[in-house]
Amino acid sequence: MTPTVRIAEAADLASAARTLKSAFKDYPWTRWVIPEEGYEERLYDLQRIYLEHALKHGVVMTTKDSGGAIALLPADAPAPDQTIMDQIVNLHGDRIDRISQSPTNPGTWTLETIGVRADHQGRGHGSALIAHGVREAIAQGAKAVNLETSDIRNVRLYERNGFRVTQHTETIDGPPTWHMEFNIGPAHKAVPPAPTAPNCR
Protein backbone atom coordinates (compact mmCIF):
# COMPACT_ATOMS: atom_id res chain seq x y z
CA MET A 1 0.00 0.00 0.00
CA THR A 2 1.39 3.40 -1.02
CA PRO A 3 1.91 5.67 2.00
CA THR A 4 -0.38 8.70 2.19
CA VAL A 5 1.57 11.96 1.94
CA ARG A 6 0.15 15.39 2.68
CA ILE A 7 1.35 18.97 3.00
CA ALA A 8 2.19 19.67 6.63
CA GLU A 9 0.62 22.29 8.84
CA ALA A 10 2.07 24.06 11.86
CA ALA A 11 0.45 21.52 14.19
CA ASP A 12 2.45 18.72 12.48
CA LEU A 13 5.90 20.18 13.09
CA ALA A 14 6.56 18.81 16.59
CA SER A 15 5.85 15.22 15.56
CA ALA A 16 7.73 15.71 12.27
CA ALA A 17 10.77 16.98 14.19
CA ARG A 18 10.61 13.94 16.48
CA THR A 19 10.51 11.71 13.39
CA LEU A 20 13.56 13.45 11.94
CA LYS A 21 15.37 13.23 15.28
CA SER A 22 14.79 9.48 15.24
CA ALA A 23 15.85 9.15 11.61
CA PHE A 24 19.05 11.21 12.04
CA LYS A 25 20.06 9.81 15.43
CA ASP A 26 23.05 7.94 13.98
CA TYR A 27 23.48 9.86 10.72
CA PRO A 28 27.20 10.55 10.03
CA TRP A 29 26.83 14.22 9.12
CA THR A 30 24.67 15.25 12.09
CA ARG A 31 26.94 13.29 14.42
CA TRP A 32 29.83 15.36 13.02
CA VAL A 33 28.26 18.83 13.18
CA ILE A 34 26.31 18.55 16.46
CA PRO A 35 28.13 18.21 19.82
CA GLU A 36 27.75 14.96 21.73
CA GLU A 37 26.52 16.73 24.87
CA GLY A 38 22.75 16.93 24.56
CA TYR A 39 22.97 15.57 21.01
CA GLU A 40 19.39 14.34 20.66
CA GLU A 41 17.88 17.49 22.18
CA ARG A 42 20.02 19.68 19.93
CA LEU A 43 19.09 17.55 16.92
CA TYR A 44 15.37 17.90 17.66
CA ASP A 45 15.63 21.67 18.14
CA LEU A 46 17.55 22.11 14.88
CA GLN A 47 15.09 20.00 12.91
CA ARG A 48 12.18 21.96 14.41
CA ILE A 49 13.83 25.25 13.39
CA TYR A 50 14.46 24.03 9.84
CA LEU A 51 10.91 22.71 9.50
CA GLU A 52 9.40 25.99 10.71
CA HIS A 53 11.51 27.91 8.20
CA ALA A 54 10.58 25.56 5.34
CA LEU A 55 6.89 25.72 6.25
CA LYS A 56 7.00 29.52 5.84
CA HIS A 57 9.14 29.69 2.71
CA GLY A 58 9.04 26.31 0.97
CA VAL A 59 7.36 22.93 1.31
CA VAL A 60 7.01 20.52 4.24
CA MET A 61 5.23 17.19 3.81
CA THR A 62 4.56 14.28 6.13
CA THR A 63 3.14 10.82 5.83
CA LYS A 64 -0.27 10.14 7.36
CA ASP A 65 0.98 9.22 10.83
CA SER A 66 4.15 11.36 10.77
CA GLY A 67 6.23 8.25 10.14
CA GLY A 68 8.19 10.31 7.63
CA ALA A 69 8.78 13.96 6.78
CA ILE A 70 10.43 16.02 4.04
CA ALA A 71 11.28 19.71 3.66
CA LEU A 72 12.33 21.61 0.53
CA LEU A 73 13.29 25.26 -0.02
CA PRO A 74 13.59 27.39 -3.17
CA ALA A 75 16.80 29.25 -3.95
CA ASP A 76 15.16 32.60 -3.20
CA ALA A 77 14.02 31.64 0.29
CA PRO A 78 15.20 34.28 2.77
CA ALA A 79 17.79 33.43 5.38
CA PRO A 80 16.49 32.95 8.94
CA ASP A 81 16.44 36.15 10.98
CA GLN A 82 19.27 36.93 13.38
CA THR A 83 17.49 35.52 16.43
CA ILE A 84 17.05 32.16 14.70
CA MET A 85 20.62 32.24 13.40
CA ASP A 86 21.87 32.80 16.94
CA GLN A 87 19.89 29.74 18.07
CA ILE A 88 21.39 27.65 15.25
CA VAL A 89 24.91 28.78 16.14
CA ASN A 90 24.32 27.97 19.82
CA LEU A 91 22.94 24.50 19.03
CA HIS A 92 25.97 23.64 16.91
CA GLY A 93 28.33 25.02 19.54
CA ASP A 94 32.01 24.74 18.73
CA ARG A 95 31.19 22.68 15.63
CA ILE A 96 29.48 25.54 13.81
CA ASP A 97 32.55 26.00 11.60
CA ARG A 98 31.83 22.57 10.10
CA ILE A 99 28.66 23.95 8.51
CA SER A 100 28.92 25.25 4.96
CA GLN A 101 26.26 26.42 2.53
CA SER A 102 26.50 25.36 -1.09
CA PRO A 103 25.47 28.04 -3.61
CA THR A 104 22.12 27.46 -5.30
CA ASN A 105 21.22 28.60 -8.79
CA PRO A 106 18.03 30.57 -9.43
CA GLY A 107 15.10 28.26 -10.00
CA THR A 108 16.75 25.43 -8.09
CA TRP A 109 15.12 24.00 -4.99
CA THR A 110 17.02 22.17 -2.25
CA LEU A 111 15.77 19.03 -0.54
CA GLU A 112 16.82 20.21 2.91
CA THR A 113 15.86 17.21 4.98
CA ILE A 114 13.99 13.93 4.77
CA GLY A 115 13.65 11.13 7.28
CA VAL A 116 11.58 8.07 8.11
CA ARG A 117 11.23 6.53 11.57
CA ALA A 118 12.94 3.16 11.94
CA ASP A 119 9.64 1.35 12.51
CA HIS A 120 8.33 2.70 9.17
CA GLN A 121 11.37 2.04 7.00
CA GLY A 122 11.13 -0.45 4.16
CA ARG A 123 7.50 0.45 3.43
CA GLY A 124 8.03 2.99 0.66
CA HIS A 125 7.72 6.09 2.84
CA GLY A 126 11.01 7.58 1.64
CA SER A 127 10.19 7.16 -2.04
CA ALA A 128 6.67 8.50 -1.56
CA LEU A 129 7.96 11.60 0.23
CA ILE A 130 10.59 12.23 -2.46
CA ALA A 131 8.06 11.83 -5.28
CA HIS A 132 5.51 14.16 -3.68
CA GLY A 133 8.14 16.70 -2.60
CA VAL A 134 9.73 16.91 -6.05
CA ARG A 135 6.35 17.16 -7.76
CA GLU A 136 5.28 19.95 -5.43
CA ALA A 137 8.53 21.82 -6.14
CA ILE A 138 7.88 21.42 -9.88
CA ALA A 139 4.35 22.72 -9.41
CA GLN A 140 5.83 25.81 -7.76
CA GLY A 141 8.27 26.42 -10.62
CA ALA A 142 11.40 24.46 -9.73
CA LYS A 143 13.81 23.86 -12.61
CA ALA A 144 15.97 21.46 -10.61
CA VAL A 145 16.11 19.94 -7.10
CA ASN A 146 19.45 19.48 -5.35
CA LEU A 147 20.42 17.63 -2.20
CA GLU A 148 23.43 16.44 -0.23
CA THR A 149 23.77 13.17 1.67
CA SER A 150 26.52 11.52 3.71
CA ASP A 151 25.19 7.96 3.56
CA ILE A 152 25.79 5.74 0.53
CA ARG A 153 22.51 3.94 1.22
CA ASN A 154 20.69 7.22 0.67
CA VAL A 155 22.47 7.66 -2.65
CA ARG A 156 20.88 4.43 -3.90
CA LEU A 157 17.44 5.58 -2.72
CA TYR A 158 17.73 8.93 -4.45
CA GLU A 159 19.04 7.36 -7.65
CA ARG A 160 15.99 5.11 -7.76
CA ASN A 161 13.87 8.24 -7.55
CA GLY A 162 15.45 10.19 -10.40
CA PHE A 163 18.45 11.92 -8.80
CA ARG A 164 22.00 11.61 -10.08
CA VAL A 165 25.34 12.23 -8.36
CA THR A 166 26.99 15.45 -9.55
CA GLN A 167 29.90 15.49 -7.09
CA HIS A 168 31.46 13.32 -4.40
CA THR A 169 33.45 15.11 -1.70
CA GLU A 170 35.81 13.51 0.84
CA THR A 171 37.13 15.38 3.87
CA ILE A 172 40.03 14.57 6.19
CA ASP A 173 38.08 14.31 9.45
CA GLY A 174 34.43 14.41 8.40
CA PRO A 175 31.99 12.16 6.57
CA PRO A 176 31.89 11.97 2.76
CA THR A 177 29.25 13.99 0.92
CA TRP A 178 27.41 13.11 -2.26
CA HIS A 179 25.91 16.08 -4.10
CA MET A 180 22.90 15.05 -6.18
CA GLU A 181 20.46 16.68 -8.59
CA PHE A 182 17.04 15.95 -10.01
CA ASN A 183 17.10 17.70 -13.37
CA ILE A 184 13.60 18.63 -14.46
CA GLY A 185 13.23 18.16 -18.21
CA PRO A 186 10.16 18.66 -20.42
CA ALA A 187 8.75 15.22 -19.50
CA HIS A 188 8.78 16.06 -15.80
CA LYS A 189 7.33 19.53 -16.31
CA ALA A 190 4.28 17.95 -17.90
CA VAL A 191 3.54 15.78 -14.88
CA PRO A 192 0.81 17.23 -12.62
CA PRO A 193 1.34 17.43 -8.84
CA ALA A 194 1.04 14.07 -7.12
CA PRO A 195 -2.31 13.36 -5.44
CA THR A 196 -2.34 14.15 -1.74
CA ALA A 197 -4.64 13.53 1.18
CA PRO A 198 -8.03 15.28 1.13
CA ASN A 199 -7.10 17.65 3.95
CA CYS A 200 -4.08 19.08 2.09
CA ARG A 201 -4.19 22.80 1.51
N, C-alpha and C positions, 0 to 999 in steps of 0.2 A: 504494500500500500504506500503510495506516494505521500510523504509528510505534507501537512498543510502549513503553508507559509503566509504570513500576513505582515503588513506594515505596522511597525510598533508605535505605541503611544507612550506618553510620559509615564503612565502607570506601569508599563512593562519594564522600565529600565532597571529597577532594582533586581528583579529576577533574571534579566538578561545579563547583568553584570555578574551575578553569582554564577551563572552558566559559564561565562567567559573566564571567571576566576578558576573554576573547576577545570576547564579545558586547557588553560595556560599554566596550570600549577607546576608542571615539569617541563615547560617549553624552554629550549636552550636560550633563546634571545631574551625572554623576560627574566630568566634566572641570571642572566649576565648584566642586565641594565637596572635591576631592582635589588636593593640591599637585602641580605638574608634576614636581618632583624625586622620582624613584622612583615615578612614577605607577602603572605596571603592577604593581609589587610591592605597593604600598599597596592597590591595587584588589583584587588576589588575596587579601591578608590580610583585608581587610574582608569580602569575600564569604565566605571560609572561616568567619569569626566568625559572620556572620549565618546561614549554613547550619547550623553546629553548634547555635546557639541554637534555630533552627526545628526541627531534628531532635528536640531535647529537649522542646519545648513546643508544636509545631504539626505541620506536614506538609512534607516535602521529597520531591519526585519527580524522577526522571530518565528520559530515554529509554534504550533498550536499550544504546546504546554511549556514553552520556553526551554525546550531541550536543546535548542540551538539558536544562535543569533549572528547577525552580520551587520556591518556598518560600512558605508561608502561615502566619500566626499568628492565634490567636484574641485577642479584646480582653483577656481575663484572663490572657494570658501574662505571667509575671513579667519585670521588667526585668533585663538582664544584671547580674551582680554587679560590685562596684566595680573589681576587677582587670580585667575585660573592658571596662568603661566607660573605664578609664584607657588601655587599648590603642586603643580606638576614637578617643578624643580625640587621642592621639599620632599616629595614622595620618592624621587629618584636619588636624593641625597648626594653622596660623593660619587655616584655613578652617572650623574647627569651628562658628563662630558662624553659618555659612550653613545649618546643619542645624536643622530644626524638626520637631516631632512633631505630627501632626494628631490631635485627640481621636477616640477610637473608641467607639461606642456598645456597650453590652452585647449579646452575641449576634452582633456583627459581626466577621468575619475580615478580615484585610488580606493581599492578595497582595503580599508584601514584595519579591520579586524573581523574574524569569523571564528566561531568555536562551537563545539557540540559536546554536551556532557558525556562522560564515559559510558553511562548506562543507556545512552541513545546512539552511540556510535555503531556503524555497520548497518544502519537502517536507511541510508540514503539522505539523511538530514543535511550533510555537508553539500552534496550535489544539488539538492533542492534549493538551499539557501543561495548558492552561487548562481544558479540559473535565474532565480527570481531577482536577485540583486543586480546582476548584469542587465537583465531585461528592463528593470526599472531605470537604471542609469541610461540605457539607450533611449527609453521613452522620454527622459529629461534632457536628451541632446548629447550624450557622451559619444565621442569619436573613438575612444579607446579606454580600457580599464587596466590599470597597473596594480601590482602588489609585490610585496617582498615576503619571503618565508625563510626560516632557518631550519627546516625539517624536510629531509628528502622525501619522506612519506607524503607530505603536503604537495610537493612538486608533482608527484604522480596523480594526486587527486585533481589538481588544477589542470594538468595536461589533459586529463579525461574530460574536462569541462571547457575546453577550448583555449586555454592559455598556453603560451610558449615561453621558454626561458630566453631572456634577452641578455642576461649577464650573470655570472657566478663569481662571487667575491669571497676570498679567504682572508682572514685576519690572523695576526700572530697569537692573540690571547682570547679572542672572542669566537662565537659560532660562525659558520659559513652563512652566506646569504645568497639566495637565488632571487633575481629580479625577473618578474614575469609580466607578460602583457596579453590582453585579449584585444586583438585588433578587429574593430568593427567594420566589416566590408558591406557592400550593397545587400548581400543576402541577409545579414543580421539586421540591417536597418529596416528591412521589410517585415520583420517578425514583430507582431504586436506584443504588448506587455503580457507576462505570464498571468494566468488566472490566480486570484488570491481569495482569501476567505471573505465571506459576505460582509464582515464588519470592518473591512479595510477602508481607509479614507482615501 
